[in-house]
Every structure is written in C-alpha cells, then in structure tokens.
Amino acid sequence: MQGDLSPERPAAGGVSRKTVLRAAVAAAPAAALLGAAPAPARDRAVTGRPLTPTPSCDDGDDPTPPQTEGPYFTPGSPERRSLHEPGQGTRLTVSGYVFGPACRPVPDVLLDFWQADGSGAYDNMGYRFRGHQYTDASGAFRLVTNVPGLYPGRTRHLHVKVQAPHRPVLTTQLYFPGEPRNHTDALFDPALLMTMRDGTDGREGTFDVVLDLPQDPGDPGDPGGTWSAGTLYQAGDRVTYGGATYACLQAHRAAPGWEPPNVPALWRRM
C-alpha cells in the first residue's frame, strides 16, 4: 500500500513537464546544461530565505517512446531502500532530505523510485530497479542502487514520485552532471541535477527535494531552543533544543535536518 499515490493523480501544481523543462532548457547557459549542480537545499536554507520548490512535473504529458523504451511507472512497488544488483554497472548511493519552503524537513514522505537497468532497459513486468521508502524523522532518505544505463533519446536519469502525507504527488527526475546527453535531451532540467562524487564503494549522489506545502517556521510545533541552522559550532559548545541541553562533539555548520536529537555523531545530550 502506497498511500494516495496513483498513476492517475496529477502532479503537484498541475504544471506541465514540457512547459517547465522547455523554459529551463531555453534559459539555462550551456555550462549549466552540461553539468554544475545547484546547491543542495540544506545549504541554501542557512541564508534564511524561503526555499524554491522542486519543479512540478506530470509524466502524463511526456512523449511516450516507442514500444518499451520507457520510462514507465508501475504502482505497487515493494518498500525497500536498496535496488542494487551486482553486475548491473556501478553501485550508486543517492541520499538527501525533503524540505518545505520554510526550510523545515518533512518526515514520513513517500518516495517511489524507478529507473533503467545497466543496459538501459526498464522492467515493465516486475519490480527490478523499482521500490519505495519513507523519509525518517529528520526528513532524510537514502537509496542504494546502480548507475542507470542509457536508452535512445534520453540522458542518464532516475525517476521518483514524492508525496508528503495527505498532499499531492510530485513526479520528477534526477539527473547526473557532466553527461554528454544533458544538452541534447529535451526533458533535461539543470535544476534537477544531483551533486555527485566518487565514493569508497561506487558513486554517491545527493539531492534535496523541496515540496510546495504550507510550512510556518514559527508554529507551535517548533521546538525552539538556542540551536540554530547556519551556525558554526565548535566541539564543546552547548545548545538547548526541545527542552534538552546538548554538547557539541565535533565542529560543523548546522543545517536543517541536523537538529541535535537527529545526529548523535554531532551532539550528546547532557
């Protein structure tokens, strides 16, 4: 069971993917098309300005590639955080957070991923390289999979449907920087580039989704305290959060999603 998610339900905002992506491609400089990823929302949040929601997309009006070239969404995927298959190319780990426009992370958000295998084919009969998960209490998600292969007419990408509880579905795609096909793919949007690096066990990508939903940073649910996103803390510093006191264990710049209760590697409750 996957909540309210269904292939018939329109994406958040009702914005056509064609409209959004054509405008982005027309406005973006060549360097951006080829690959400099935008700053993650967790970094942009420290400026104190509202975050811009991830572009809304509706797969229903995408041009359908002939036969089984995809992409095709299949409802009812299994709940799992790993889609990885040995022998299907490079291991890929994608992680990030889901935020609202007020820079607060959103827990219990459904993310349903699907992608091509290493040869560029989609499994339209089963659930290979398909699965869903939910963000944790800090709004974080983590997917372990393989770098997808290429199929004709498209650049390398991942598909994902994102839905906060009782909210509309956002359908979008995540892209890889530096791909030669980025500047020839009519659907490519530089705003959806992941930040990539080489890890110790394959490739690692990060992307923060920002959903367009009501979010008041000053509502009664705000735990308050002296901890503040954007502050550079040093080991030994003490803060309060949610009525408790915490000691900093290692120097870092605080970011949404890194509140003391959520990151025991950075904070110890006193």
C-alpha positions as CSV (number, residue, x, y, z in Angstrom):
1,M,0.0,0.0,0.0
2,Q,1.4,3.4,-1.0
3,G,-0.9,6.0,0.5
4,D,-2.6,8.3,-2.0
5,L,-0.1,7.7,-4.8
6,S,-1.6,6.5,-8.1
7,P,-0.7,7.0,-11.7
8,E,-4.0,8.8,-12.4
9,R,-3.4,11.5,-9.8
10,P,-2.0,14.8,-11.2
11,A,1.4,16.1,-10.0
12,A,1.5,19.0,-7.5
13,G,0.6,22.3,-9.0
14,G,-0.6,20.8,-12.3
15,V,2.4,22.2,-14.2
16,S,3.2,20.5,-17.5
17,R,6.6,18.9,-17.5
18,K,7.0,20.2,-21.1
19,T,6.4,23.8,-20.0
20,V,8.8,23.6,-17.1
21,L,11.6,21.8,-18.8
22,R,11.4,23.7,-22.1
23,A,11.6,27.0,-20.2
24,A,14.5,25.8,-18.1
25,V,16.4,24.5,-21.1
26,A,15.9,27.7,-23.1
27,A,17.0,29.9,-20.2
28,A,20.0,27.8,-18.9
29,P,23.5,28.6,-20.1
30,A,25.5,25.8,-21.8
31,A,27.7,25.3,-18.8
32,A,24.7,24.6,-16.6
33,L,23.2,22.2,-19.1
34,L,26.4,20.2,-19.2
35,G,26.6,19.9,-15.5
36,A,27.2,22.2,-12.5
37,A,24.7,21.0,-9.9
38,P,22.7,23.6,-7.9
39,A,23.4,24.0,-4.2
40,P,21.5,21.5,-2.0
41,A,18.5,22.9,-0.1
42,R,20.3,22.2,3.2
43,D,23.0,24.7,2.2
44,R,20.6,27.3,0.8
45,A,18.5,27.1,3.9
46,V,21.1,28.8,6.1
47,T,20.6,32.1,4.2
48,G,17.2,32.4,6.0
49,R,15.3,32.9,2.7
50,P,12.5,30.6,1.7
51,L,13.4,27.7,-0.5
52,T,12.2,27.3,-4.1
53,P,10.1,24.2,-4.5
54,T,11.4,21.4,-6.8
55,P,9.8,21.9,-10.3
56,S,6.5,20.1,-10.6
57,C,6.2,17.6,-13.4
58,D,3.4,15.4,-14.8
59,D,4.6,12.3,-16.6
60,G,1.2,12.0,-18.2
61,D,2.0,14.5,-20.9
62,D,5.5,13.2,-21.7
63,P,6.1,12.0,-25.2
64,T,5.9,8.2,-25.0
65,P,8.9,6.5,-26.5
66,P,8.0,3.7,-29.0
67,Q,7.5,0.2,-27.6
68,T,9.2,-0.4,-24.3
69,E,11.8,2.3,-24.2
70,G,10.2,3.8,-21.1
71,P,10.1,5.4,-18.7
72,Y,7.1,3.7,-17.3
73,F,5.8,3.9,-13.7
74,T,4.4,0.7,-12.1
75,P,2.3,1.2,-9.0
76,G,2.7,-1.2,-6.0
77,S,6.5,-1.3,-5.8
78,P,8.0,-3.0,-2.8
79,E,9.1,-1.0,0.2
80,R,12.9,-1.1,0.2
81,R,15.9,1.2,0.3
82,S,18.2,-0.9,-1.9
83,L,17.6,-1.7,-5.5
84,H,21.3,-2.6,-6.1
85,E,22.1,-5.6,-8.3
86,P,25.6,-7.0,-8.8
87,G,26.7,-7.0,-12.4
88,Q,24.4,-4.1,-13.5
89,G,27.1,-1.4,-13.5
90,T,28.5,0.9,-10.9
91,R,27.0,1.0,-7.5
92,L,25.2,4.3,-6.7
93,T,24.0,5.7,-3.4
94,V,21.6,8.7,-3.5
95,S,20.8,10.5,-0.3
96,G,19.2,13.8,0.7
97,Y,16.4,15.5,2.6
98,V,12.8,16.6,1.8
99,F,12.1,20.1,3.0
100,G,9.2,22.5,2.8
101,P,9.6,26.1,1.6
102,A,10.3,27.3,5.2
103,C,13.4,25.2,5.3
104,R,12.0,22.7,7.8
105,P,12.5,19.0,7.0
106,V,9.4,16.9,6.3
107,P,9.1,13.4,7.9
108,D,7.1,10.4,6.6
109,V,7.3,11.5,2.9
110,L,6.8,8.7,0.4
111,L,9.5,8.5,-2.3
112,D,8.9,5.9,-5.1
113,F,11.9,5.4,-7.3
114,W,12.2,3.6,-10.7
115,Q,15.0,3.5,-13.3
116,A,16.6,1.7,-16.2
117,D,19.0,-1.2,-15.6
118,G,22.6,-1.2,-16.6
119,S,21.7,-1.8,-20.3
120,G,19.1,0.9,-20.4
121,A,16.1,-1.3,-20.2
122,Y,13.1,-0.9,-17.8
123,D,11.4,-3.9,-16.1
124,N,7.8,-3.5,-17.1
125,M,6.7,-6.9,-16.0
126,G,8.1,-6.9,-12.4
127,Y,9.9,-4.7,-9.9
128,R,13.6,-4.8,-10.7
129,F,15.0,-1.3,-10.1
130,R,11.7,-0.2,-8.5
131,G,11.0,0.5,-4.9
132,H,9.6,3.0,-2.4
133,Q,10.6,4.3,1.0
134,Y,9.7,7.0,3.5
135,T,11.8,9.8,5.0
136,D,12.8,9.4,8.6
137,A,12.1,11.8,11.5
138,S,14.7,14.2,10.2
139,G,13.3,14.2,6.6
140,A,16.2,12.1,5.3
141,F,16.1,9.4,2.6
142,R,18.8,7.1,1.2
143,L,18.7,4.9,-1.8
144,V,21.3,2.2,-2.8
145,T,21.1,1.2,-6.5
146,N,23.1,1.1,-9.7
147,V,24.0,3.9,-12.1
148,P,21.3,3.5,-14.8
149,G,22.2,2.8,-18.4
150,L,21.2,4.9,-21.4
151,Y,18.4,4.3,-23.8
152,P,17.8,6.2,-27.1
153,G,16.8,9.8,-26.9
154,R,17.5,10.4,-23.2
155,T,20.3,11.3,-20.9
156,R,21.1,9.3,-17.7
157,H,18.4,9.8,-15.0
158,L,16.4,8.4,-12.2
159,H,12.6,8.8,-11.8
160,V,10.9,9.5,-8.5
161,K,7.4,10.3,-7.2
162,V,7.4,12.3,-3.9
163,Q,4.4,12.7,-1.7
164,A,4.0,14.2,1.8
165,P,1.2,12.8,3.9
166,H,-2.2,14.0,2.5
167,R,-0.5,16.2,-0.1
168,P,-0.4,16.0,-3.9
169,V,2.2,13.9,-5.7
170,L,5.3,15.5,-7.2
171,T,6.6,13.5,-10.2
172,T,10.2,14.4,-11.3
173,Q,13.5,13.1,-12.5
174,L,17.1,13.4,-11.1
175,Y,20.0,14.0,-13.4
176,F,23.7,13.4,-13.4
177,P,26.1,16.3,-14.0
178,G,28.7,16.2,-16.8
179,E,26.6,13.8,-19.0
180,P,27.2,14.4,-22.8
181,R,23.5,14.0,-23.5
182,N,22.4,16.6,-21.0
183,H,22.5,19.4,-23.6
184,T,20.5,17.3,-26.2
185,D,17.8,15.8,-24.0
186,A,14.6,17.9,-24.4
187,L,13.4,16.9,-20.9
188,F,16.6,17.7,-19.1
189,D,16.3,20.3,-16.3
190,P,19.5,21.7,-14.7
191,A,17.5,22.4,-11.5
192,L,17.3,18.7,-11.0
193,L,21.0,17.9,-11.2
194,M,22.3,15.8,-8.3
195,T,25.6,16.6,-6.7
196,M,27.9,13.7,-7.5
197,R,31.2,12.4,-6.2
198,D,33.3,9.2,-6.2
199,G,32.9,7.2,-3.0
200,T,34.7,4.3,-1.5
201,D,32.1,1.9,-2.8
202,G,30.9,3.4,-6.1
203,R,29.3,6.7,-6.9
204,E,27.5,8.9,-4.4
205,G,24.8,11.5,-5.2
206,T,22.9,14.0,-3.1
207,F,19.7,15.9,-3.9
208,D,17.3,17.7,-1.6
209,V,13.6,17.8,-2.6
210,V,11.7,20.9,-1.7
211,L,7.9,20.3,-1.7
212,D,5.4,23.1,-2.2
213,L,3.4,22.8,1.0
214,P,2.2,25.0,3.9
215,Q,5.0,25.4,6.5
216,D,5.2,28.0,9.2
217,P,8.6,28.0,11.0
218,G,7.0,29.8,14.0
219,D,4.1,27.4,14.6
220,P,3.6,25.8,18.0
221,G,5.4,22.6,16.7
222,D,8.7,24.5,16.6
223,P,10.8,23.1,19.4
224,G,12.7,26.3,19.9
225,G,15.9,26.5,22.0
226,T,19.3,28.1,21.3
227,W,20.3,25.7,18.4
228,S,20.2,27.5,15.1
229,A,20.7,26.3,11.5
230,G,23.6,28.1,9.8
231,T,25.6,28.5,13.0
232,L,29.2,27.2,13.0
233,Y,29.6,25.2,16.2
234,Q,32.8,24.0,17.8
235,A,33.4,20.9,19.9
236,G,32.4,21.6,23.4
237,D,29.7,24.2,22.6
238,R,26.4,23.7,24.3
239,V,22.9,24.4,23.0
240,T,19.3,23.7,24.0
241,Y,16.8,22.1,21.7
242,G,13.3,20.8,22.5
243,G,13.8,21.5,26.2
244,A,17.1,19.5,26.5
245,T,20.7,20.5,26.6
246,Y,23.3,19.1,24.2
247,A,27.1,19.3,23.9
248,C,28.8,19.5,20.5
249,L,31.1,16.6,19.7
250,Q,32.7,17.9,16.6
251,A,32.9,21.2,14.7
252,H,30.3,21.6,11.9
253,R,27.9,24.2,10.4
254,A,24.4,23.4,11.5
255,A,21.8,22.7,8.8
256,P,18.1,21.8,8.7
257,G,17.8,18.1,9.4
258,W,20.8,18.1,11.7
259,E,19.0,19.1,14.8
260,P,20.7,17.6,17.9
261,P,18.3,14.7,18.5
262,N,18.8,13.6,14.9
263,V,22.6,13.5,14.8
264,P,24.1,11.7,17.8
265,A,27.5,11.8,16.0
266,L,27.5,15.6,16.4
267,W,25.6,16.2,19.6
268,R,25.5,14.4,23.0
269,R,22.5,15.0,25.3
270,M,23.6,16.3,28.7
